[in-house]
Amino acid sequence: MAATVAMPGSKRESPNRETRRKIRAESLPGIAYSHAMNRHSITVETPTGPVSLTEEDGKIIRASWSRAEEESPTPLLQDAAQQLRDYFDGKRTDFDLPLHPKGSAFQKAVWRQMLKIPYGGTKTYGELAKAIDGTARSVGTACGANPIPVIIPCHRVVGADGTMTGFSGGDGVETKQALLRLEGALLL
């Protein structure tokens, strides 16, 4: 049941965001709630379409094939945008950025494994699954939930026989193939 706040002389109304935050904070002492007050975004034009980069509290938390709703560049985002442009220009093979992807412990374990796949290389879902004691299917699900594609290179994860399977960014598998071609990865 949703909490409500009674206002004098009016019907019971649902609480606003600030009231809900206070209720949670009072009911769960010691638990902090983040409200992303320090979030900034920038759009980078790439050969695979516009990519929106989002920073929160000095770390990259998202990259998506879309335009930022509101541009608010910071030095970190400008650096990230330049690194992404350099990647697409063939001048960069890895990224040097503070990242904070949001996900479960399992998803983060998969994403850490993806960061170990070198530029121009690939690994199968099964190979990643063995490295973290998971299943190929659960690894695939974590790849699809990767909030920072390209920088966390989920495009380097392929099917057991080297086939291109799903990709959640851009134009799907076509974008995955374009990224692997850019890196000179052998495509079967």
C-alpha positions in Angstrom: 0.0 0.0 0.0 1.4 3.4 -1.0 2.0 5.9 1.8 -0.2 9.0 1.7 -0.1 12.4 3.3 -3.2 14.0 4.7 -3.4 17.7 4.0 -5.6 19.9 6.1 -8.9 20.6 4.3 -8.2 18.3 1.4 -8.4 14.6 0.4 -5.5 12.3 1.2 -2.9 12.9 -1.5 0.1 10.8 -2.6 3.3 12.2 -1.2 5.7 14.1 -3.5 9.2 12.9 -4.1 10.7 14.9 -1.3 8.1 13.5 1.2 8.7 9.9 0.0 12.5 10.4 0.5 12.0 11.7 4.0 9.6 8.8 4.9 12.2 6.3 3.6 15.1 8.0 5.4 13.1 8.0 8.7 11.9 4.5 8.4 15.3 3.0 7.4 18.0 4.8 9.4 21.5 4.3 8.1 20.3 3.7 4.5 21.2 6.5 2.1 19.1 7.1 -1.0 20.7 8.6 -4.1 18.7 11.0 -6.2 21.2 11.7 -9.0 21.3 15.4 -8.3 24.7 15.6 -9.9 24.0 14.0 -13.3 25.3 15.5 -16.6 25.1 14.3 -20.2 26.6 15.0 -23.6 26.0 13.7 -27.1 28.8 12.4 -29.3 28.3 12.0 -33.1 29.7 8.6 -34.2 29.6 6.5 -37.4 27.0 4.3 -35.7 24.7 7.2 -34.7 24.6 9.7 -31.9 25.8 8.3 -28.5 24.7 9.9 -25.3 27.2 9.7 -22.4 26.0 10.3 -18.8 28.1 11.1 -15.8 27.0 11.0 -12.2 29.2 12.1 -9.3 32.3 12.1 -11.4 31.9 8.7 -13.0 30.4 7.5 -16.3 27.2 5.6 -15.6 25.6 5.2 -19.1 26.3 5.3 -22.8 23.3 4.9 -25.2 22.6 5.3 -28.8 20.4 8.4 -28.5 20.8 12.1 -28.0 21.1 13.6 -24.5 17.8 15.2 -23.5 19.7 18.0 -22.0 23.4 18.8 -22.7 25.4 19.6 -19.7 29.1 18.9 -20.5 31.7 18.5 -17.8 35.4 18.1 -18.2 35.0 14.3 -17.7 32.3 14.1 -20.3 34.3 16.1 -22.8 37.3 13.7 -22.2 35.0 10.7 -22.6 33.6 12.2 -25.8 37.1 12.7 -27.2 38.1 9.2 -26.2 35.0 7.8 -28.0 35.8 9.9 -31.1 39.4 8.7 -31.0 38.1 5.1 -30.8 35.9 5.5 -33.9 38.8 7.2 -35.7 41.0 4.2 -35.0 43.3 6.2 -32.7 42.3 4.5 -29.4 42.1 0.8 -28.4 41.0 1.2 -24.8 39.4 3.8 -22.5 40.7 5.4 -19.5 37.6 6.7 -17.7 36.1 6.3 -14.2 33.1 4.0 -14.6 30.2 3.2 -12.3 27.7 0.9 -14.1 24.7 0.1 -12.0 23.7 -3.5 -11.8 23.7 -6.7 -9.7 26.8 -8.3 -8.4 26.6 -10.9 -11.1 26.2 -8.3 -13.9 29.2 -6.4 -12.6 31.3 -9.6 -12.6 30.4 -10.2 -16.2 31.2 -6.5 -17.1 34.6 -6.8 -15.4 35.3 -9.9 -17.6 34.3 -8.0 -20.7 36.7 -5.2 -19.8 39.5 -7.9 -20.0 38.7 -8.7 -23.7 41.4 -6.9 -25.7 40.7 -4.6 -28.7 40.2 -6.7 -31.8 39.5 -9.9 -29.7 36.4 -11.8 -28.9 35.2 -14.2 -26.3 32.2 -16.4 -26.3 29.4 -16.2 -23.8 30.5 -19.7 -22.6 34.1 -18.6 -22.0 32.9 -15.7 -19.9 30.5 -18.0 -18.0 33.3 -20.4 -17.1 35.4 -17.4 -15.8 32.7 -16.4 -13.3 31.0 -19.7 -12.7 27.8 -18.8 -14.5 25.9 -19.9 -17.6 26.1 -18.7 -21.1 22.5 -17.6 -21.0 23.0 -15.5 -17.8 26.1 -14.0 -19.3 24.1 -13.0 -22.4 21.4 -11.4 -20.2 24.1 -9.4 -18.3 25.6 -8.4 -21.7 22.3 -7.1 -22.8 21.9 -5.1 -19.5 25.4 -3.4 -19.9 24.7 0.3 -19.4 28.0 1.5 -20.9 28.4 -0.3 -24.3 31.5 0.2 -26.3 33.4 1.4 -23.3 32.5 -1.8 -21.5 32.9 -3.9 -24.7 29.9 -6.2 -24.8 30.2 -6.1 -28.6 33.3 -8.4 -28.2 31.1 -11.3 -26.8 29.9 -13.7 -29.5 28.1 -17.0 -29.8 29.9 -20.4 -29.3 30.5 -20.8 -33.0 31.6 -17.1 -33.5 28.2 -16.0 -34.7 26.8 -12.6 -34.0 24.1 -12.8 -31.5 22.0 -10.0 -30.1 23.3 -6.5 -29.3 21.2 -3.9 -27.4 22.8 -0.8 -28.9 22.3 1.2 -32.1 20.9 -1.0 -34.9 21.5 -4.2 -33.0 23.7 -6.9 -34.6 24.6 -4.5 -37.5 26.2 -2.1 -34.9 28.0 -5.0 -33.2 29.4 -6.1 -36.5 30.5 -2.5 -37.4 32.3 -2.2 -34.0 34.1 -5.5 -34.5 35.0 -4.6 -38.1 36.4 -1.3 -36.8 38.6 -3.2 -34.4 39.7 -5.7 -37.1 38.2 -8.6 -35.2 37.8 -11.8 -37.3 34.2 -12.3 -38.1 33.0 -15.8 -39.0 
